[in-house]
Amino acid sequence: MGRGKVVLKRIENRVNRQVTFSKRRNGLLKKATELSVLCDAEVALIVFSSCGKLSEFGSSGYVHVPYAFLINEIGQMQRDQD
């Protein structure tokens, strides 16, 4: 028998919300890592918490994920202009 459907709504308790965020963020980062390794894909992930704290992941040695995203966007814009 499978799990029941989870109702998605904001968690009102601040502490519970932070704990859930941390666990889900870690799971998402793990999935991004797995996708990168298993599929040889370039993966970039940016997550901001409710208080504005940044968490990022970048495969292929990306040091700063936002910069990698911007470089990709600039390259795409240049290709579109040609």
mmCIF file of the N, C-alpha and C atoms, coordinates in Angstrom:
data_MODEL
# 
_entry.id   MODEL 
# 
loop_
_atom_site.group_PDB 
_atom_site.id 
_atom_site.type_symbol 
_atom_site.label_atom_id 
_atom_site.label_alt_id 
_atom_site.label_comp_id 
_atom_site.label_asym_id 
_atom_site.label_entity_id 
_atom_site.label_seq_id 
_atom_site.pdbx_PDB_ins_code 
_atom_site.Cartn_x 
_atom_site.Cartn_y 
_atom_site.Cartn_z 
_atom_site.occupancy 
_atom_site.B_iso_or_equiv 
_atom_site.pdbx_formal_charge 
_atom_site.auth_seq_id 
_atom_site.auth_comp_id 
_atom_site.auth_asym_id 
_atom_site.auth_atom_id 
_atom_site.pdbx_PDB_model_num 
ATOM 1   N N  . MET A 1 1  ? 0.841  -1.175 0.000   1.00 0.00 ? 1  MET A N  1 
ATOM 2   C CA . MET A 1 1  ? 0.000  0.000  0.000   1.00 0.00 ? 1  MET A CA 1 
ATOM 3   C C  . MET A 1 1  ? 0.885  1.237  0.000   1.00 0.00 ? 1  MET A C  1 
ATOM 4   N N  . GLY A 1 2  ? 0.583  2.200  -0.850  1.00 0.00 ? 2  GLY A N  1 
ATOM 5   C CA . GLY A 1 2  ? 1.404  3.393  -0.994  1.00 0.00 ? 2  GLY A CA 1 
ATOM 6   C C  . GLY A 1 2  ? 1.103  4.449  0.054   1.00 0.00 ? 2  GLY A C  1 
ATOM 7   N N  . ARG A 1 3  ? 1.882  5.471  0.011   1.00 0.00 ? 3  ARG A N  1 
ATOM 8   C CA . ARG A 1 3  ? 1.691  6.590  0.928   1.00 0.00 ? 3  ARG A CA 1 
ATOM 9   C C  . ARG A 1 3  ? 0.500  7.425  0.492   1.00 0.00 ? 3  ARG A C  1 
ATOM 10  N N  . GLY A 1 4  ? -0.075 8.121  1.450   1.00 0.00 ? 4  GLY A N  1 
ATOM 11  C CA . GLY A 1 4  ? -1.170 9.025  1.126   1.00 0.00 ? 4  GLY A CA 1 
ATOM 12  C C  . GLY A 1 4  ? -0.645 10.294 0.487   1.00 0.00 ? 4  GLY A C  1 
ATOM 13  N N  . LYS A 1 5  ? -1.520 11.019 -0.148  1.00 0.00 ? 5  LYS A N  1 
ATOM 14  C CA . LYS A 1 5  ? -1.139 12.263 -0.801  1.00 0.00 ? 5  LYS A CA 1 
ATOM 15  C C  . LYS A 1 5  ? -0.873 13.341 0.254   1.00 0.00 ? 5  LYS A C  1 
ATOM 16  N N  . VAL A 1 6  ? 0.238  14.046 0.108   1.00 0.00 ? 6  VAL A N  1 
ATOM 17  C CA . VAL A 1 6  ? 0.605  15.099 1.044   1.00 0.00 ? 6  VAL A CA 1 
ATOM 18  C C  . VAL A 1 6  ? -0.058 16.395 0.607   1.00 0.00 ? 6  VAL A C  1 
ATOM 19  N N  . VAL A 1 7  ? -0.731 17.032 1.539   1.00 0.00 ? 7  VAL A N  1 
ATOM 20  C CA . VAL A 1 7  ? -1.353 18.319 1.252   1.00 0.00 ? 7  VAL A CA 1 
ATOM 21  C C  . VAL A 1 7  ? -0.269 19.388 1.355   1.00 0.00 ? 7  VAL A C  1 
ATOM 22  N N  . LEU A 1 8  ? -0.053 20.128 0.270   1.00 0.00 ? 8  LEU A N  1 
ATOM 23  C CA . LEU A 1 8  ? 0.974  21.159 0.266   1.00 0.00 ? 8  LEU A CA 1 
ATOM 24  C C  . LEU A 1 8  ? 0.391  22.475 0.755   1.00 0.00 ? 8  LEU A C  1 
ATOM 25  N N  . LYS A 1 9  ? 0.848  22.895 1.907   1.00 0.00 ? 9  LYS A N  1 
ATOM 26  C CA . LYS A 1 9  ? 0.460  24.190 2.454   1.00 0.00 ? 9  LYS A CA 1 
ATOM 27  C C  . LYS A 1 9  ? 1.605  24.669 3.327   1.00 0.00 ? 9  LYS A C  1 
ATOM 28  N N  . ARG A 1 10 ? 1.639  25.945 3.579   1.00 0.00 ? 10 ARG A N  1 
ATOM 29  C CA . ARG A 1 10 ? 2.709  26.552 4.374   1.00 0.00 ? 10 ARG A CA 1 
ATOM 30  C C  . ARG A 1 10 ? 2.696  25.987 5.787   1.00 0.00 ? 10 ARG A C  1 
ATOM 31  N N  . ILE A 1 11 ? 3.874  25.655 6.291   1.00 0.00 ? 11 ILE A N  1 
ATOM 32  C CA . ILE A 1 11 ? 4.010  25.190 7.669   1.00 0.00 ? 11 ILE A CA 1 
ATOM 33  C C  . ILE A 1 11 ? 4.060  26.430 8.555   1.00 0.00 ? 11 ILE A C  1 
ATOM 34  N N  . GLU A 1 12 ? 3.110  26.554 9.443   1.00 0.00 ? 12 GLU A N  1 
ATOM 35  C CA . GLU A 1 12 ? 2.985  27.768 10.249  1.00 0.00 ? 12 GLU A CA 1 
ATOM 36  C C  . GLU A 1 12 ? 4.041  27.869 11.344  1.00 0.00 ? 12 GLU A C  1 
ATOM 37  N N  . ASN A 1 13 ? 4.406  26.744 11.950  1.00 0.00 ? 13 ASN A N  1 
ATOM 38  C CA . ASN A 1 13 ? 5.405  26.754 13.016  1.00 0.00 ? 13 ASN A CA 1 
ATOM 39  C C  . ASN A 1 13 ? 6.785  27.017 12.412  1.00 0.00 ? 13 ASN A C  1 
ATOM 40  N N  . ARG A 1 14 ? 7.437  28.083 12.858  1.00 0.00 ? 14 ARG A N  1 
ATOM 41  C CA . ARG A 1 14 ? 8.708  28.521 12.282  1.00 0.00 ? 14 ARG A CA 1 
ATOM 42  C C  . ARG A 1 14 ? 9.797  27.459 12.414  1.00 0.00 ? 14 ARG A C  1 
ATOM 43  N N  . VAL A 1 15 ? 9.895  26.831 13.579  1.00 0.00 ? 15 VAL A N  1 
ATOM 44  C CA . VAL A 1 15 ? 10.938 25.826 13.806  1.00 0.00 ? 15 VAL A CA 1 
ATOM 45  C C  . VAL A 1 15 ? 10.703 24.605 12.917  1.00 0.00 ? 15 VAL A C  1 
ATOM 46  N N  . ASN A 1 16 ? 9.467  24.129 12.885  1.00 0.00 ? 16 ASN A N  1 
ATOM 47  C CA . ASN A 1 16 ? 9.151  22.982 12.025  1.00 0.00 ? 16 ASN A CA 1 
ATOM 48  C C  . ASN A 1 16 ? 9.389  23.308 10.557  1.00 0.00 ? 16 ASN A C  1 
ATOM 49  N N  . ARG A 1 17 ? 9.064  24.542 10.164  1.00 0.00 ? 17 ARG A N  1 
ATOM 50  C CA . ARG A 1 17 ? 9.269  24.962 8.778   1.00 0.00 ? 17 ARG A CA 1 
ATOM 51  C C  . ARG A 1 17 ? 10.752 24.947 8.435   1.00 0.00 ? 17 ARG A C  1 
ATOM 52  N N  . GLN A 1 18 ? 11.611 25.421 9.347   1.00 0.00 ? 18 GLN A N  1 
ATOM 53  C CA . GLN A 1 18 ? 13.049 25.456 9.100   1.00 0.00 ? 18 GLN A CA 1 
ATOM 54  C C  . GLN A 1 18 ? 13.626 24.041 9.025   1.00 0.00 ? 18 GLN A C  1 
ATOM 55  N N  . VAL A 1 19 ? 13.171 23.168 9.905   1.00 0.00 ? 19 VAL A N  1 
ATOM 56  C CA . VAL A 1 19 ? 13.641 21.780 9.892   1.00 0.00 ? 19 VAL A CA 1 
ATOM 57  C C  . VAL A 1 19 ? 13.249 21.104 8.578   1.00 0.00 ? 19 VAL A C  1 
ATOM 58  N N  . THR A 1 20 ? 12.004 21.291 8.167   1.00 0.00 ? 20 THR A N  1 
ATOM 59  C CA . THR A 1 20 ? 11.531 20.706 6.908   1.00 0.00 ? 20 THR A CA 1 
ATOM 60  C C  . THR A 1 20 ? 12.307 21.267 5.728   1.00 0.00 ? 20 THR A C  1 
ATOM 61  N N  . PHE A 1 21 ? 12.553 22.581 5.736   1.00 0.00 ? 21 PHE A N  1 
ATOM 62  C CA . PHE A 1 21 ? 13.324 23.204 4.658   1.00 0.00 ? 21 PHE A CA 1 
ATOM 63  C C  . PHE A 1 21 ? 14.714 22.580 4.571   1.00 0.00 ? 21 PHE A C  1 
ATOM 64  N N  . SER A 1 22 ? 15.379 22.442 5.715   1.00 0.00 ? 22 SER A N  1 
ATOM 65  C CA . SER A 1 22 ? 16.738 21.891 5.723   1.00 0.00 ? 22 SER A CA 1 
ATOM 66  C C  . SER A 1 22 ? 16.769 20.468 5.176   1.00 0.00 ? 22 SER A C  1 
ATOM 67  N N  . LYS A 1 23 ? 15.821 19.648 5.611   1.00 0.00 ? 23 LYS A N  1 
ATOM 68  C CA . LYS A 1 23 ? 15.785 18.260 5.135   1.00 0.00 ? 23 LYS A CA 1 
ATOM 69  C C  . LYS A 1 23 ? 15.499 18.195 3.641   1.00 0.00 ? 23 LYS A C  1 
ATOM 70  N N  . ARG A 1 24 ? 14.538 18.972 3.183   1.00 0.00 ? 24 ARG A N  1 
ATOM 71  C CA . ARG A 1 24 ? 14.185 18.947 1.758   1.00 0.00 ? 24 ARG A CA 1 
ATOM 72  C C  . ARG A 1 24 ? 15.293 19.554 0.898   1.00 0.00 ? 24 ARG A C  1 
ATOM 73  N N  . ARG A 1 25 ? 15.960 20.595 1.399   1.00 0.00 ? 25 ARG A N  1 
ATOM 74  C CA . ARG A 1 25 ? 17.082 21.187 0.669   1.00 0.00 ? 25 ARG A CA 1 
ATOM 75  C C  . ARG A 1 25 ? 18.193 20.162 0.507   1.00 0.00 ? 25 ARG A C  1 
ATOM 76  N N  . ASN A 1 26 ? 18.512 19.451 1.582   1.00 0.00 ? 26 ASN A N  1 
ATOM 77  C CA . ASN A 1 26 ? 19.556 18.430 1.504   1.00 0.00 ? 26 ASN A CA 1 
ATOM 78  C C  . ASN A 1 26 ? 19.180 17.329 0.519   1.00 0.00 ? 26 ASN A C  1 
ATOM 79  N N  . GLY A 1 27 ? 17.912 16.935 0.515   1.00 0.00 ? 27 GLY A N  1 
ATOM 80  C CA . GLY A 1 27 ? 17.454 15.930 -0.443  1.00 0.00 ? 27 GLY A CA 1 
ATOM 81  C C  . GLY A 1 27 ? 17.553 16.425 -1.876  1.00 0.00 ? 27 GLY A C  1 
ATOM 82  N N  . LEU A 1 28 ? 17.208 17.687 -2.083  1.00 0.00 ? 28 LEU A N  1 
ATOM 83  C CA . LEU A 1 28 ? 17.282 18.275 -3.419  1.00 0.00 ? 28 LEU A CA 1 
ATOM 84  C C  . LEU A 1 28 ? 18.730 18.374 -3.895  1.00 0.00 ? 28 LEU A C  1 
ATOM 85  N N  . LEU A 1 29 ? 19.643 18.761 -3.000  1.00 0.00 ? 29 LEU A N  1 
ATOM 86  C CA . LEU A 1 29 ? 21.062 18.825 -3.355  1.00 0.00 ? 29 LEU A CA 1 
ATOM 87  C C  . LEU A 1 29 ? 21.594 17.431 -3.698  1.00 0.00 ? 29 LEU A C  1 
ATOM 88  N N  . LYS A 1 30 ? 21.145 16.422 -2.953  1.00 0.00 ? 30 LYS A N  1 
ATOM 89  C CA . LYS A 1 30 ? 21.562 15.048 -3.245  1.00 0.00 ? 30 LYS A CA 1 
ATOM 90  C C  . LYS A 1 30 ? 21.066 14.620 -4.624  1.00 0.00 ? 30 LYS A C  1 
ATOM 91  N N  . LYS A 1 31 ? 19.818 14.941 -4.943  1.00 0.00 ? 31 LYS A N  1 
ATOM 92  C CA . LYS A 1 31 ? 19.264 14.601 -6.260  1.00 0.00 ? 31 LYS A CA 1 
ATOM 93  C C  . LYS A 1 31 ? 20.031 15.310 -7.379  1.00 0.00 ? 31 LYS A C  1 
ATOM 94  N N  . ALA A 1 32 ? 20.403 16.571 -7.156  1.00 0.00 ? 32 ALA A N  1 
ATOM 95  C CA . ALA A 1 32 ? 21.166 17.313 -8.161  1.00 0.00 ? 32 ALA A CA 1 
ATOM 96  C C  . ALA A 1 32 ? 22.523 16.653 -8.391  1.00 0.00 ? 32 ALA A C  1 
ATOM 97  N N  . THR A 1 33 ? 23.159 16.224 -7.305  1.00 0.00 ? 33 THR A N  1 
ATOM 98  C CA . THR A 1 33 ? 24.445 15.536 -7.420  1.00 0.00 ? 33 THR A CA 1 
ATOM 99  C C  . THR A 1 33 ? 24.288 14.229 -8.189  1.00 0.00 ? 33 THR A C  1 
ATOM 100 N N  . GLU A 1 34 ? 23.260 13.460 -7.849  1.00 0.00 ? 34 GLU A N  1 
ATOM 101 C CA . GLU A 1 34 ? 23.022 12.190 -8.533  1.00 0.00 ? 34 GLU A CA 1 
ATOM 102 C C  . GLU A 1 34 ? 22.753 12.396 -10.019 1.00 0.00 ? 34 GLU A C  1 
ATOM 103 N N  . LEU A 1 35 ? 21.949 13.390 -10.353 1.00 0.00 ? 35 LEU A N  1 
ATOM 104 C CA . LEU A 1 35 ? 21.648 13.684 -11.754 1.00 0.00 ? 35 LEU A CA 1 
ATOM 105 C C  . LEU A 1 35 ? 22.920 14.027 -12.515 1.00 0.00 ? 35 LEU A C  1 
ATOM 106 N N  . SER A 1 36 ? 23.773 14.808 -11.888 1.00 0.00 ? 36 SER A N  1 
ATOM 107 C CA . SER A 1 36 ? 25.029 15.206 -12.516 1.00 0.00 ? 36 SER A CA 1 
ATOM 108 C C  . SER A 1 36 ? 25.925 14.001 -12.778 1.00 0.00 ? 36 SER A C  1 
ATOM 109 N N  . VAL A 1 37 ? 26.058 13.143 -11.780 1.00 0.00 ? 37 VAL A N  1 
ATOM 110 C CA . VAL A 1 37 ? 26.962 11.999 -11.897 1.00 0.00 ? 37 VAL A CA 1 
ATOM 111 C C  . VAL A 1 37 ? 26.395 10.924 -12.823 1.00 0.00 ? 37 VAL A C  1 
ATOM 112 N N  . LEU A 1 38 ? 25.155 10.547 -12.614 1.00 0.00 ? 38 LEU A N  1 
ATOM 113 C CA . LEU A 1 38 ? 24.573 9.438  -13.369 1.00 0.00 ? 38 LEU A CA 1 
ATOM 114 C C  . LEU A 1 38 ? 24.352 9.762  -14.837 1.00 0.00 ? 38 LEU A C  1 
ATOM 115 N N  . CYS A 1 39 ? 23.994 10.997 -15.131 1.00 0.00 ? 39 CYS A N  1 
ATOM 116 C CA . CYS A 1 39 ? 23.638 11.369 -16.508 1.00 0.00 ? 39 CYS A CA 1 
ATOM 117 C C  . CYS A 1 39 ? 24.695 12.232 -17.176 1.00 0.00 ? 39 CYS A C  1 
ATOM 118 N N  . ASP A 1 40 ? 25.808 12.454 -16.508 1.00 0.00 ? 40 ASP A N  1 
ATOM 119 C CA . ASP A 1 40 ? 26.876 13.299 -17.036 1.00 0.00 ? 40 ASP A CA 1 
ATOM 120 C C  . ASP A 1 40 ? 26.310 14.638 -17.499 1.00 0.00 ? 40 ASP A C  1 
ATOM 121 N N  . ALA A 1 41 ? 25.456 15.214 -16.649 1.00 0.00 ? 41 ALA A N  1 
ATOM 122 C CA . ALA A 1 41 ? 24.791 16.477 -16.973 1.00 0.00 ? 41 ALA A CA 1 
ATOM 123 C C  . ALA A 1 41 ? 25.419 17.610 -16.173 1.00 0.00 ? 41 ALA A C  1 
ATOM 124 N N  . GLU A 1 42 ? 25.395 18.790 -16.761 1.00 0.00 ? 42 GLU A N  1 
ATOM 125 C CA . GLU A 1 42 ? 25.813 19.975 -16.020 1.00 0.00 ? 42 GLU A CA 1 
ATOM 126 C C  . GLU A 1 42 ? 24.592 20.495 -15.277 1.00 0.00 ? 42 GLU A C  1 
ATOM 127 N N  . VAL A 1 43 ? 24.685 20.514 -13.966 1.00 0.00 ? 43 VAL A N  1 
ATOM 128 C CA . VAL A 1 43 ? 23.551 20.875 -13.125 1.00 0.00 ? 43 VAL A CA 1 
ATOM 129 C C  . VAL A 1 43 ? 23.934 22.068 -12.268 1.00 0.00 ? 43 VAL A C  1 
ATOM 130 N N  . ALA A 1 44 ? 23.047 23.044 -12.226 1.00 0.00 ? 44 ALA A N  1 
ATOM 131 C CA . ALA A 1 44 ? 23.230 24.202 -11.351 1.00 0.00 ? 44 ALA A CA 1 
ATOM 132 C C  . ALA A 1 44 ? 21.947 24.383 -10.556 1.00 0.00 ? 44 ALA A C  1 
ATOM 133 N N  . LEU A 1 45 ? 22.083 24.575 -9.257  1.00 0.00 ? 45 LEU A N  1 
ATOM 134 C CA . LEU A 1 45 ? 20.929 24.691 -8.381  1.00 0.00 ? 45 LEU A CA 1 
ATOM 135 C C  . LEU A 1 45 ? 21.156 25.847 -7.421  1.00 0.00 ? 45 LEU A C  1 
ATOM 136 N N  . ILE A 1 46 ? 20.182 26.730 -7.333  1.00 0.00 ? 46 ILE A N  1 
ATOM 137 C CA . ILE A 1 46 ? 20.233 27.861 -6.407  1.00 0.00 ? 46 ILE A CA 1 
ATOM 138 C C  . ILE A 1 46 ? 18.975 27.816 -5.556  1.00 0.00 ? 46 ILE A C  1 
ATOM 139 N N  . VAL A 1 47 ? 19.144 27.853 -4.236  1.00 0.00 ? 47 VAL A N  1 
ATOM 140 C CA . VAL A 1 47 ? 18.011 27.832 -3.311  1.00 0.00 ? 47 VAL A CA 1 
ATOM 141 C C  . VAL A 1 47 ? 18.210 28.941 -2.287  1.00 0.00 ? 47 VAL A C  1 
ATOM 142 N N  . PHE A 1 48 ? 17.165 29.757 -2.098  1.00 0.00 ? 48 PHE A N  1 
ATOM 143 C CA . PHE A 1 48 ? 17.178 30.783 -1.062  1.00 0.00 ? 48 PHE A CA 1 
ATOM 144 C C  . PHE A 1 48 ? 16.199 30.384 0.029   1.00 0.00 ? 48 PHE A C  1 
ATOM 145 N N  . SER A 1 49 ? 16.638 30.459 1.283   1.00 0.00 ? 49 SER A N  1 
ATOM 146 C CA . SER A 1 49 ? 15.733 30.181 2.397   1.00 0.00 ? 49 SER A CA 1 
ATOM 147 C C  . SER A 1 49 ? 14.823 31.381 2.607   1.00 0.00 ? 49 SER A C  1 
ATOM 148 N N  . SER A 1 50 ? 13.847 31.227 3.503   1.00 0.00 ? 50 SER A N  1 
ATOM 149 C CA . SER A 1 50 ? 12.909 32.323 3.766   1.00 0.00 ? 50 SER A CA 1 
ATOM 150 C C  . SER A 1 50 ? 13.603 33.532 4.378   1.00 0.00 ? 50 SER A C  1 
ATOM 151 N N  . CYS A 1 51 ? 14.762 33.320 5.006   1.00 0.00 ? 51 CYS A N  1 
ATOM 152 C CA . CYS A 1 51 ? 15.501 34.458 5.570   1.00 0.00 ? 51 CYS A CA 1 
ATOM 153 C C  . CYS A 1 51 ? 16.557 34.983 4.601   1.00 0.00 ? 51 CYS A C  1 
ATOM 154 N N  . GLY A 1 52 ? 16.608 34.426 3.385   1.00 0.00 ? 52 GLY A N  1 
ATOM 155 C CA . GLY A 1 52 ? 17.502 34.938 2.353   1.00 0.00 ? 52 GLY A CA 1 
ATOM 156 C C  . GLY A 1 52 ? 18.850 34.254 2.269   1.00 0.00 ? 52 GLY A C  1 
ATOM 157 N N  . LYS A 1 53 ? 19.061 33.182 3.030   1.00 0.00 ? 53 LYS A N  1 
ATOM 158 C CA . LYS A 1 53 ? 20.337 32.472 2.985   1.00 0.00 ? 53 LYS A CA 1 
ATOM 159 C C  . LYS A 1 53 ? 20.428 31.663 1.690   1.00 0.00 ? 53 LYS A C  1 
ATOM 160 N N  . LEU A 1 54 ? 21.572 31.741 1.038   1.00 0.00 ? 54 LEU A N  1 
ATOM 161 C CA . LEU A 1 54 ? 21.795 31.084 -0.247  1.00 0.00 ? 54 LEU A CA 1 
ATOM 162 C C  . LEU A 1 54 ? 22.413 29.705 -0.060  1.00 0.00 ? 54 LEU A C  1 
ATOM 163 N N  . SER A 1 55 ? 21.874 28.724 -0.763  1.00 0.00 ? 55 SER A N  1 
ATOM 164 C CA . SER A 1 55 ? 22.481 27.398 -0.894  1.00 0.00 ? 55 SER A CA 1 
ATOM 165 C C  . SER A 1 55 ? 22.623 27.148 -2.384  1.00 0.00 ? 55 SER A C  1 
ATOM 166 N N  . GLU A 1 56 ? 23.778 26.662 -2.794  1.00 0.00 ? 56 GLU A N  1 
ATOM 167 C CA . GLU A 1 56 ? 23.987 26.449 -4.219  1.00 0.00 ? 56 GLU A CA 1 
ATOM 168 C C  . GLU A 1 56 ? 24.750 25.161 -4.469  1.00 0.00 ? 56 GLU A C  1 
ATOM 169 N N  . PHE A 1 57 ? 24.539 24.612 -5.644  1.00 0.00 ? 57 PHE A N  1 
ATOM 170 C CA . PHE A 1 57 ? 25.262 23.437 -6.105  1.00 0.00 ? 57 PHE A CA 1 
ATOM 171 C C  . PHE A 1 57 ? 25.585 23.641 -7.568  1.00 0.00 ? 57 PHE A C  1 
ATOM 172 N N  . GLY A 1 58 ? 26.793 23.286 -7.943  1.00 0.00 ? 58 GLY A N  1 
ATOM 173 C CA . GLY A 1 58 ? 27.169 23.348 -9.341  1.00 0.00 ? 58 GLY A CA 1 
ATOM 174 C C  . GLY A 1 58 ? 28.064 22.181 -9.699  1.00 0.00 ? 58 GLY A C  1 
ATOM 175 N N  . SER A 1 59 ? 27.717 21.483 -10.750 1.00 0.00 ? 59 SER A N  1 
ATOM 176 C CA . SER A 1 59 ? 28.550 20.379 -11.208 1.00 0.00 ? 59 SER A CA 1 
ATOM 177 C C  . SER A 1 59 ? 29.653 20.921 -12.105 1.00 0.00 ? 59 SER A C  1 
ATOM 178 N N  . SER A 1 60 ? 30.515 20.057 -12.519 1.00 0.00 ? 60 SER A N  1 
ATOM 179 C CA . SER A 1 60 ? 31.615 20.393 -13.436 1.00 0.00 ? 60 SER A CA 1 
ATOM 180 C C  . SER A 1 60 ? 32.526 21.470 -12.874 1.00 0.00 ? 60 SER A C  1 
ATOM 181 N N  . GLY A 1 61 ? 32.651 21.519 -11.566 1.00 0.00 ? 61 GLY A N  1 
ATOM 182 C CA . GLY A 1 61 ? 33.576 22.453 -10.957 1.00 0.00 ? 61 GLY A CA 1 
ATOM 183 C C  . GLY A 1 61 ? 33.133 23.896 -10.980 1.00 0.00 ? 61 GLY A C  1 
ATOM 184 N N  . TYR A 1 62 ? 31.846 24.153 -11.228 1.00 0.00 ? 62 TYR A N  1 
ATOM 185 C CA . TYR A 1 62 ? 31.372 25.533 -11.160 1.00 0.00 ? 62 TYR A CA 1 
ATOM 186 C C  . TYR A 1 62 ? 31.609 26.054 -9.755  1.00 0.00 ? 62 TYR A C  1 
ATOM 187 N N  . VAL A 1 63 ? 32.370 27.111 -9.654  1.00 0.00 ? 63 VAL A N  1 
ATOM 188 C CA . VAL A 1 63 ? 32.649 27.679 -8.343  1.00 0.00 ? 63 VAL A CA 1 
ATOM 189 C C  . VAL A 1 63 ? 31.473 28.518 -7.885  1.00 0.00 ? 63 VAL A C  1 
ATOM 190 N N  . HIS A 1 64 ? 30.959 29.331 -8.777  1.00 0.00 ? 64 HIS A N  1 
ATOM 191 C CA . HIS A 1 64 ? 29.837 30.203 -8.442  1.00 0.00 ? 64 HIS A CA 1 
ATOM 192 C C  . HIS A 1 64 ? 28.710 29.944 -9.431  1.00 0.00 ? 64 HIS A C  1 
ATOM 193 N N  . VAL A 1 65 ? 27.688 29.286 -8.974  1.00 0.00 ? 65 VAL A N  1 
ATOM 194 C CA . VAL A 1 65 ? 26.571 28.906 -9.831  1.00 0.00 ? 65 VAL A CA 1 
ATOM 195 C C  . VAL A 1 65 ? 25.915 30.105 -10.505 1.00 0.00 ? 65 VAL A C  1 
ATOM 196 N N  . PRO A 1 66 ? 25.643 31.203 -9.779  1.00 0.00 ? 66 PRO A N  1 
ATOM 197 C CA . PRO A 1 66 ? 24.988 32.336 -10.462 1.00 0.00 ? 66 PRO A CA 1 
ATOM 198 C C  . PRO A 1 66 ? 25.810 32.863 -11.635 1.00 0.00 ? 66 PRO A C  1 
ATOM 199 N N  . TYR A 1 67 ? 27.129 32.896 -11.495 1.00 0.00 ? 67 TYR A N  1 
ATOM 200 C CA . TYR A 1 67 ? 27.968 33.373 -12.588 1.00 0.00 ? 67 TYR A CA 1 
ATOM 201 C C  . TYR A 1 67 ? 27.906 32.417 -13.777 1.00 0.00 ? 67 TYR A C  1 
ATOM 202 N N  . ALA A 1 68 ? 27.874 31.130 -13.499 1.00 0.00 ? 68 ALA A N  1 
ATOM 203 C CA . ALA A 1 68 ? 27.762 30.151 -14.581 1.00 0.00 ? 68 ALA A CA 1 
ATOM 204 C C  . ALA A 1 68 ? 26.450 30.341 -15.332 1.00 0.00 ? 68 ALA A C  1 
ATOM 205 N N  . PHE A 1 69 ? 25.378 30.614 -14.598 1.00 0.00 ? 69 PHE A N  1 
ATOM 206 C CA . PHE A 1 69 ? 24.078 30.848 -15.225 1.00 0.00 ? 69 PHE A CA 1 
ATOM 207 C C  . PHE A 1 69 ? 24.138 32.083 -16.107 1.00 0.00 ? 69 PHE A C  1 
ATOM 208 N N  . LEU A 1 70 ? 24.723 33.163 -15.592 1.00 0.00 ? 70 LEU A N  1 
ATOM 209 C CA . LEU A 1 70 ? 24.801 34.403 -16.367 1.00 0.00 ? 70 LEU A CA 1 
ATOM 210 C C  . LEU A 1 70 ? 25.653 34.231 -17.616 1.00 0.00 ? 70 LEU A C  1 
ATOM 211 N N  . ILE A 1 71 ? 26.754 33.519 -17.495 1.00 0.00 ? 71 ILE A N  1 
ATOM 212 C CA . ILE A 1 71 ? 27.621 33.283 -18.654 1.00 0.00 ? 71 ILE A CA 1 
ATOM 213 C C  . ILE A 1 71 ? 26.852 32.508 -19.723 1.00 0.00 ? 71 ILE A C  1 
ATOM 214 N N  . ASN A 1 72 ? 26.080 31.513 -19.303 1.00 0.00 ? 72 ASN A N  1 
ATOM 215 C CA . ASN A 1 72 ? 25.270 30.741 -20.243 1.00 0.00 ? 72 ASN A CA 1 
ATOM 216 C C  . ASN A 1 72 ? 24.228 31.630 -20.910 1.00 0.00 ? 72 ASN A C  1 
ATOM 217 N N  . GLU A 1 73 ? 23.572 32.494 -20.147 1.00 0.00 ? 73 GLU A N  1 
ATOM 218 C CA . GLU A 1 73 ? 22.557 33.389 -20.696 1.00 0.00 ? 73 GLU A CA 1 
ATOM 219 C C  . GLU A 1 73 ? 23.162 34.376 -21.692 1.00 0.00 ? 73 GLU A C  1 
ATOM 220 N N  . ILE A 1 74 ? 24.323 34.921 -21.374 1.00 0.00 ? 74 ILE A N  1 
ATOM 221 C CA . ILE A 1 74 ? 24.987 35.859 -22.283 1.00 0.00 ? 74 ILE A CA 1 
ATOM 222 C C  . ILE A 1 74 ? 25.341 35.153 -23.587 1.00 0.00 ? 74 ILE A C  1 
ATOM 223 N N  . GLY A 1 75 ? 25.861 33.923 -23.480 1.00 0.00 ? 75 GLY A N  1 
ATOM 224 C CA . GLY A 1 75 ? 26.180 33.151 -24.681 1.00 0.00 ? 75 GLY A CA 1 
ATOM 225 C C  . GLY A 1 75 ? 24.948 32.884 -25.525 1.00 0.00 ? 75 GLY A C  1 
ATOM 226 N N  . GLN A 1 76 ? 23.832 32.572 -24.877 1.00 0.00 ? 76 GLN A N  1 
ATOM 227 C CA . GLN A 1 76 ? 22.581 32.321 -25.599 1.00 0.00 ? 76 GLN A CA 1 
ATOM 228 C C  . GLN A 1 76 ? 22.101 33.591 -26.289 1.00 0.00 ? 76 GLN A C  1 
ATOM 229 N N  . MET A 1 77 ? 22.194 34.726 -25.614 1.00 0.00 ? 77 MET A N  1 
ATOM 230 C CA . MET A 1 77 ? 21.770 35.998 -26.214 1.00 0.00 ? 77 MET A CA 1 
ATOM 231 C C  . MET A 1 77 ? 22.628 36.327 -27.427 1.00 0.00 ? 77 MET A C  1 
ATOM 232 N N  . GLN A 1 78 ? 23.930 36.064 -27.336 1.00 0.00 ? 78 GLN A N  1 
ATOM 233 C CA . GLN A 1 78 ? 24.814 36.332 -28.462 1.00 0.00 ? 78 GLN A CA 1 
ATOM 234 C C  . GLN A 1 78 ? 24.478 35.423 -29.638 1.00 0.00 ? 78 GLN A C  1 
ATOM 235 N N  . ARG A 1 79 ? 24.166 34.159 -29.367 1.00 0.00 ? 79 ARG A N  1 
ATOM 236 C CA . ARG A 1 79 ? 23.796 33.233 -30.442 1.00 0.00 ? 79 ARG A CA 1 
ATOM 237 C C  . ARG A 1 79 ? 22.480 33.652 -31.084 1.00 0.00 ? 79 ARG A C  1 
ATOM 238 N N  . ASP A 1 80 ? 21.550 34.157 -30.278 1.00 0.00 ? 80 ASP A N  1 
ATOM 239 C CA . ASP A 1 80 ? 20.257 34.596 -30.805 1.00 0.00 ? 80 ASP A CA 1 
ATOM 240 C C  . ASP A 1 80 ? 20.401 35.823 -31.701 1.00 0.00 ? 80 ASP A C  1 
ATOM 241 N N  . GLN A 1 81 ? 21.393 36.674 -31.419 1.00 0.00 ? 81 GLN A N  1 
ATOM 242 C CA . GLN A 1 81 ? 21.597 37.881 -32.221 1.00 0.00 ? 81 GLN A CA 1 
ATOM 243 C C  . GLN A 1 81 ? 22.203 37.553 -33.580 1.00 0.00 ? 81 GLN A C  1 
ATOM 244 N N  . ASP A 1 82 ? 22.920 36.444 -33.668 1.00 0.00 ? 82 ASP A N  1 
ATOM 245 C CA . ASP A 1 82 ? 23.566 36.057 -34.944 1.00 0.00 ? 82 ASP A CA 1 
ATOM 246 C C  . ASP A 1 82 ? 22.583 35.542 -35.949 1.00 0.00 ? 82 ASP A C  1 
# 
